[in-house]
Amino acid sequence: MKAVIMAGGEGRRLRPLTCTLPKPMAKILGKPIIEYIFDLLCAGGVKRAAVTLGYLPHMIEESYEGGYKGLELDFIREDEPLGTAGSVKNAAAEFEEPFFVVSGDALCNFDLNKIMAYHKASGAAVTVVAVEASDPREYGVVRVDKENRVTGFIEKPSWNQAVSNLANTGVYVISPKCLELIPKGKPYDFASDLFPLMLERGMPIYCYHTSDYWCDIGSVEAYMKCQRDAFDGKIKLLSGETAKGIYTENRLPSGDYSIVPPVFIGNNTEISDGAVIGPYAVIGDGCCIGRNSKIRYSVVSDNCCFAADTSVTGALICSGAALRSRCSMYENSVAGSGCVIGEDVCVKPGVSIWPGKVVGKGTAVGSNVKYGNVKAEYFSGGRVSEGGGVRLGAENCVRLGASLGSVAEGRKIALACDGTPYSRIMCRAMAAGISETGAAVWDFGECFESQFRYLVNVCGLEAGAFAGSGDERYVEFCSRGGLSLPCRLERQLEAAMSRCEFREASDTELADPADMSGMKHLYVQGIMTQLPFALKEKAVFKSENSAIRNLISSCISSLSAEEDGNTVFEVSSDGAKLSAFCDGKNYGYEKLLAVACDDEMSKGRDVAVPYDSPEYLNLIAEKYGRRVYRYLSTPADGADAKARQLAAKQPFVRDGLFLAAKLLSVMKEKNCKLENLVSLLPEKCVVRKTVRINFSPSYLFDLAGEATGVTGNDREGIKIVRNDGSLRVIPERGGVSVRILAEADTAETAEEICAGFEDIINNANDKV
């Protein structure tokens, strides 16, 4: 007897397992799937088989060029896909007797002799082997009459069509005369093309219904399930039982580890003391399992390496993958061939890491890693937060402090917290880490962020860290002038955290943190210096932050203002931004900032603002012959040094209370309402939006070419100038999202410009 084995598919649903090998070569319990197919054919008396190849054909050819246990093999490569029926016609052109067709990626224990006998006795042109499936929607469904003659086929039906529970296994007996119906050299399938044509012509197709085991290994879940089924005895694949439920091809590795049956362990594998293997664990050849590691309900392919304290539950680890210390993987996650999963990494259920990818230390991976590598991005715009995937327990806060103390220049470091119970713990932990490096800690106690940044600036400190634990725990870092961290310092901090490389101080360098909480009065004094004369303006101040509200109340009498009136100022909870409501109109931070900048430039002074501040500030500067300097969020060099020096002298740009004081001063000086000052500004509207991206930010410039207008490189992001407005697109730190800033004469036009580029980004996301 003869057979055709269809082994040309790419196995897309089994990726990343099949990224580096054809699906028939994937191992089940230490043995390639295709060898189980060969064994099935040999047991059925088949002497010669043609193997159709498409994807990575050389791997199968080179492995079985001399045949297999007396089974003669012919390899047929397809230059172009011919479909299931087309490939069989190509492979079986010389066959003169009925022959078997078997899928090269399914496991079964069918009795081929009985199937062939049934085929000949029924007089069928084709015999289809079918099994019962509780949910037939994932398979081709076979409809039969009382004599088991096939009346129809439905491929992967919905429930309203799945009136039969007989699933087509893809195992057939075919009489050579059927091949004449298959067109030559074009794609043609059995279930969708050949069989319907045969039924139309009245040619007999019969169904051989069996309760024998069959598993279509079409997904990672099915691949894992098939191996568990073998452990449970549903199909006989195992041999070499060393002890009850423990299978090896040679002998068990030496060591003081635990086995919870059933398990399969390959040759030349090492298992360290304290490890726990099983239940339902498969470990391939040449693996190294580290101390105290746990492998449960998982499949580990050949030559994998597990460092100490790793934990794998229900996962698939492909050949040559390496798992570093304390990393964990969960149900239906996959580590592709040759990939590296770093220390303290958590790969969540259902996540696939593609071959050769590197997942950096401390990362929580919640989505597939297919392009590029993933590293732990501790910092996002100078901020470390638990929302970014870093646990800010006391231990990590000590490390953060030690990192800052190791890299900060000047070695005088400011600390403060928002006063919540856990923020105080975080602050004390960071103080311990900083002190251990020999750096001096200036502890300003409880305050709010903009107040803290002002104190860092006015005290001339090189760096600071502010701890908060409101909706989430976070640490906000700043550098000289209370400004954002330069890229160089952020990289150094990240490297120190990742490698745990901290400066070790001698005993003589160690000192207790200095209590600088009494210095907070400098903040109020700073606000007062913004006011050249006593105010009589009426205003109401609001803030969600109680510390800001308390400070405002204590300042009202000093400002000679009344907490009353039509003008309502609202300060953001971090103290950085200000909005206003006056005479039925709302004014956002950007409008209020523009009023303050207009006043500064009218008095002959340049201003320094964040890089993403409105472009129309340049129009105001042109009116007065002044200049707007812009400082970057994380500068890679000193290109914005002058802007940073100037910004340190203009706290109203980044502090809501300083901005409010300046606006009240301008209103008093010019004897006009806030709405009159706003009316003098250019007629411009700004729309901002943050959008996630699935591609590298380095492609943004190419995408900008799809937008209408003149595109230019910029120091931060890209800039597009259009006749009806302008657009700036700035990647967020970490590269997972971008900020879109659209500016135009009307809000409608700005919204339209912003939405247009958002559509371009979403289209690019869909293509990834």
Residue, then its C-alpha position, 0 to 999 in steps of 0.5 A: m500500500k501507498a500513502v501521501i502525507m500532506a506536510g506543506g503547511e506553514g502552521r500559522r496558528l501554531r506560531p511562534l513554535t512553527c516560526t523556525l520549523p515546519k509543523p510536522m517536525a514539532k515534537i510531541l513527548g520528545k518525538p516529531i509529529i511526522e514520525y508518529i505518522f510514519d509509525l501509523l503507516c508502517a503499522g497499516g502495511v504501507k511501504r511507500a509514502a510521498v511527502t508533499l513539502g512547502y514550508l522549510p522543506h529541507m528540514i524534513e528532507e534532511s532528517y529522513e532522506g534514507g526513509y524511516k524504518g523500512l518506509e520508502l519516502d519520496f519528497i515532493r516540493e511545491d513551488e506554488p501552493l496547489g491546495t490539498a487536492g492539487s498537491v495530492k494529484n502532484a504527488a500520487a501521479e504514478f499510483e495505480e491502487p487506492f492509497f491513503v492521504v494523511s495530514g502531517d500535523a495530526l495524531c491518531n491511532f486509526d486502524l488503517n487496515k480496517i479502513m482500507a478494507y471498508h473502502k474496498a467493500s463499500g465500492a467508494a471512490v473516496t472514503v473519508v475518516a470521521v470522528e465525533a466532535s462535541d463542538p464541530r465548528e472548528y472542523g469540516v463537518v461531514r453529512v451522511d445518510k443511513e448507509n454512511r454515504v456522504t451527502g455533503f460537507i460544510e467547512k467550519p460551520s456556525w451552529n445553525q449549520a452544524v447539524s452533524n457532529l462528524a468531523n472530517t479528520g483529513v484522513y482519506v482513502i482515494s481511488p486513483k480515478c478521482l485524480e482525473l477530476i483535479p485540474k493540473g497546476k492550480p490550487y484545488d482543495f478536497a472539501s471545497d472543490l473535489f468532493p462537491l464535484m464528485l457528489e454532483r456527479g453521483m460518485p460514491i463517497y463514504c464515511y468511515h466513522t471511528s471512535d479512535y483517538w484523533c487530534d488536529i494539532g492546529s493551535v498551541e492549546a491543541y499541541m499542549k492538550c495532545q501531550r496531556d492526552a498521552f499522559d492520560g492514556k487516551i493515545k498510546l505514545l509513551s514508552g520507557e516508564t522509569a517509575k509510575g507516571i515518570y517517562t524517560e528515554n534513558r535515566l533520570p538526572s541526578g539531584d535533589y529535586s521533586i517529580v509530581p507525575p506524570v512527567f516526561i524527561g528527555n536525554n542529557t537534561e540537568i535538574s538542579d536541587g529544589a526544582v519541582i517538575g510536574p504534573y503534566a510536564v514535558i522536558g526535552d533533550g539537553c535542557c538545564i533546569g535551575r535551582n528551585s524552579k517549577i514546571r507544571y502543565s508545560v512543554v519545554s523543548d530541547n536545549c532550553c535553559f531555566a535559571a533559578d527560581t523560575s516558574v512556568t505553568g501551562a506554557l510552551i517553551c520552544s527550543g533554545a529559549a532561556l529564562r532568567s532568574r525569577c521569571s514566570m510564564y502562565e497558561n498558553s503563553v509561548a517563548g519562541s525559539g532562542c528568545v531570552i526572558g529576563e530576570d523578574v519578568c512576568v509573561k501573562p496568559g496567552v502572550s507569545i514571544w517570537p523567536g530570538k526576542v529579548v525581554g528585559k529585566g523586570t518587565a510585565v509582558g501583556s501583549n505579543v512581542k513580535y517586532g523589536n525587543v522589550k526592555a524594562e522601561y522604568f522611567s516614563g518622562g522622568r516618572v516611575s509608576e506602578g501603572g508602568g509595571v514597576r512595583l514600588g515597594a520599599e525594596n524597589c524604593v531603596r534601589l531607586g534611591a541608591s540609583l539616584g545617589s550613585v549617578a547624581e552630580g553634586r551629591k545633594i539630593a532633595l526628597a519630599c512626599d505628598g503626605t499619604p501614609y505609603s508615600r512617607i514609607m517610600c520617601r524613607a526607603m529612598a532616603a536609606g538608598i541615597s544615604e548608603t551611597g554617601a550622598a546627602v539627603w535634603d528632606f523637605g517633608e510633605c508638600f506638593e510637586s510644583q512646590f518641591r520643584y521650586l525648592v530644588n531650584v531655589c536651593g540650587l540642588e542637582a536632583g530630587a525625587f518626589a513620592g506620591s501614592g494617590d491613585e497609584r504609587y509613583v516617584e517623580f524625578c527632577s534635575r537642576g532648576g526643578l526641571s525634567l531629567p536629561c536623557r543622559l541622567e535618565r539612562q544612567l538611572e535606568a542602567a543602575m536600577s537594571r544592573c543593581e550597580f550602586r556606589e558603596a560609601s565608606d562609614t565616614e561618608l554616611a550621614d543622616p538625612a537633613d530635615m529641611s521641612g522648615m525651608k518650605h516658607l521659601y515657596v510662599q516668599g517666592i510667590m510674594t516676590q512676583l507681586p510688585f505691589a499689594l493687590k486688591e483683586k478678588a478671586v476664588f481659588k480651588s484645588e483637589n489637593s488639600a495641601i494647596r488649598n491650605l497654602i492658598s488660604s494662608c496666603i490670601s491675607s498676605l496677597s491683600a486679596e479677597e477670596d471672593g469675586n467672579t474670577v475662579f482659579e483652579v490649581s491642578s493637584d500637582g500644583a503645576k497647571l492653572s485654569a480659570f473661570c471668569d464671566g461665564k468663560n473657561y480659560g485653559y492653562e495655555k491661554l493663561l500662560a500666553v497672557a503671562c508670556d505676553d506681559e513678560m515680553s512686553k517688558g523686554r524679557d524673553v521667555a522659556v517654555p516647555y517644547d510642546s507649548p503653543e506655536y502662537l507664542n512665537l507670534i507674540a514674541e515677534k510683536y515685541g521683538r523678543r524670543v521664545y526659548r523651548y526646553l525639551s522633556t528629556p534632552a539628549d544633549g545640551a541643546d536646550a541649556k539656555a532655555r533651561q537656565l532661563a526657565a529656572k528664573q520663570p517659575f510661573v511657566r510650570d507652577g500654577l500658583f506662581l502663574a495665578a499670582k502673576l495674572l493677578s498682578v497683571m490684572k491690577e497693573k493694567n486695571c482690566k479683567l482677565e477676559n480683556l487680557v485674553s482677548l489681546l492674544p492671537e486667535k488660535c485654538v489648540v487640540r491635544k490627544t494621546v494615541r497608542i502606537n503598535f509600531s516604532p516611533s522612528y516611522l513617524f516621519d514617513l507617516a507624516g508624508e501622508a499628511t497634507g502640508v510641509t513636514g519638517n524635522d524637529r528637536e522633539g517629535i515631528k512638525i507639520v505646517r499646513n495652510d490651515g494650521s500646524l501639527r506637532v507629533i511627539p512620541e512619549r517616553g517608552g515609545v508606546s504612544v504619541r501626543i498629537l498637538a494641533e493648532a489652528d484659527t478655530a477649534e473645529t479646524a484644530e480638531e479636524i487636523c488632529a483627527g486626520f493624523e490620528d486616522i493615519i496612525n490607526n491605519a498604520n497600527d492595523k497594518v502591524 
